Amino acid sequence: MRTSLLALALIGAPVAAQDSPFVGEYGLAEGPDVGGGLLIRNDGHFQYGLAAGALDERAEGRWEARGDMICLTTDPKPVPPTMSKGKTG
């Protein structure tokens, strides 16, 4: 469901950001504890946020229109969490 908000496709030739019909604000509200949004700016940048219960996500970066879809590239690149086993009792 969340991934559908950021579905990406690479179809056709790139379109200049300022000429794109994708520019605008998009919102997501799925019940009392899920909300989020995607801001597509005309300068080629985006901002994304999602809050779902105890999960909060944020991303920003550049976007490019390709055909009737957009491709989002985060900047800076996300760093996956690292985990290690802790001491036992």
Secondary structure, DSSP 8 states (H G I E B T S, - for coil): -HHHHT-----S-EE-GGG-TT-EEEEEE-STTEEEEEEE-TTSEEEEEEEETTEEEEEEEEEEEETTEEEEEESS-------------
